[in-house]
Amino acid sequence: MVYLNYTNLDNETQERLVSVSKKDVEHEFGNDLKRYAKEHHIKYDTLLEEEALRNLYSYDYVFNI
């Protein structure tokens, strides 16, 4: 669960969320992503960024107003 202040959804907060998501994805699927990137000649960092953004939709958010 991710707790956010509704009035503070600035760029810094969004970057922090993507960073947390990247760590989660890398921890969970890092080896598989590296293998997939190598097999399909894709940059690992690009693939990780895309998967991290997709992963953000799986979080439960709580907004404090």
VENBEL-V995947 format. One line per field, one symbol per residue. psi: psi as a letter, one per 30 degrees, with the letter a starting at -180 (. if undefined). burial: I if it has 24 or more other C-alpha atoms within 12 Angstrom, else O. A space follows every 10 residues. Layout:
# VENBEL-V995947
psi: ???
burial: ???
This chain:
# VENBEL-V995947
psi: kkkkkefihl eeeeeeeeee eeeeeeeege eeeeeeeeeg hkkeeeeeee eeeefffflk kkkk.
burial: OOOOOOOOOO OOOOOOIIOO IIOOIIOOOO OOIOOOOOOO OOOIOOIIIO IIIOIIOOOO OOOOO
